[in-house]
Amino acid sequence: MSKKGRNLRGGFRRCGELLFSGYVYTTEDPSRKFVVEMLVDGHVVKIVRAADYDHELARAGEGDGCNGFSVFLPRSAIADGMIVEARIANLGDRVGVPLELTRPSVPHDVDGPGRVYWRSGLRLTGFLSQAAQHPSRTVVALIDDEIVARAAPTGWTHVEGRPLRSFALDLPARFADGKVKHVIVRMAEGEDLAGSPVALVAFDDGLGRMKIIPRPSGERAGPPIIAN
């Protein structure tokens, strides 16, 4: 596909000392996912797939809502660097604009109102971002447009050194039937959390038939991927 024909849209930002995030999609095929190379002074230091839920894209109706990426770069890679940039692997197209490492980072909540993980069985856990920290907020889980669980952020966790409120959602036992479920997790007010929808499989005998799959190299840190 020619560069002209791709009609790419993208952005790139520095969110913390080592954290960078962005998004990329093509208007001709918003569901297409790109692999992005992270370069420091022209040298590739990490590779990431742009397939994360992006709260701002979803809210703006851009792409398919899952065209984002976020990645921690090694401190050793940027310690003496001057410029960091993101480019589409194999194509070379630049994503956003190059960033000068001498400039301070701009705080940015890459997870929107929060993030959810599936760790095992029928339990989903996650945290709320700084902007959604009020204890009266409620998180709900939906399957086939039906609210099947809800929880308040009654716990605490640390994410990138920040204390954030955490939650746990326990789905009803009837969903432990060995079939794939797609669970939408959002704030009661309607904002989806990063990581939603969650695809999970649970059995009435627990994890006996499941195995853990290592995360792909370069993917943002998180819990292990579990599959049957």
QUIRA-V329375 format. One record per helix or strand of 2 or more residues. SS is the DSSP state (H for helix, E for strand). FROM is the first residue (numbers start at 1). TO is the last residue. Records with the same first field share a line. If there is no record, write none. Layout:
BEGIN
SS=FROM-TO / FROM-TO
END
This chain:
BEGIN
H=3-6 / 55-60 / 75-78 / 130-132 / 173-175
E=8-14 / 19-26 / 34-40 / 43-50 / 68-72 / 83-88 / 94-100 / 114-120 / 123-128 / 138-143 / 146-152 / 155-159 / 162-170 / 181-187 / 198-200 / 211-213 / 225-227
END
